[in-house]
Amino acid sequence: MIFKVHWIIDGIAEIEAKDKEEAEKILQDGLEGYVKNSDVLMNKFVAKSIQGTAYKPGNEESTKQEQQNNTETKEDSDEDNP
């Protein structure tokens, strides 16, 4: 049997740009180039669209480095408590 599977890839990238529109364009151009040059994404997984929106991180959202540091700290503390 053949099944169709609708798939979505979610991610967050930190982009240095002068404004929201430039950040979105930088990421979109990079992703579109990658997808269009990937035979697997274009023909096997049949990538159809890319979308996203830029925003400034708020107080409740930390940067990738802070998240990584928090994860490493938690893993270290978990090792101490079996």
Buried (B, 14 or more C-beta within 10 A) or exposed (E): EEEEEEEEEEEEEEEEEEEEEEBBBBBEEEBEEEBEEEEEBEEEEEBEEEEBEBEEEEEEEEEEEEEEEEEEEEEEEEEEEE
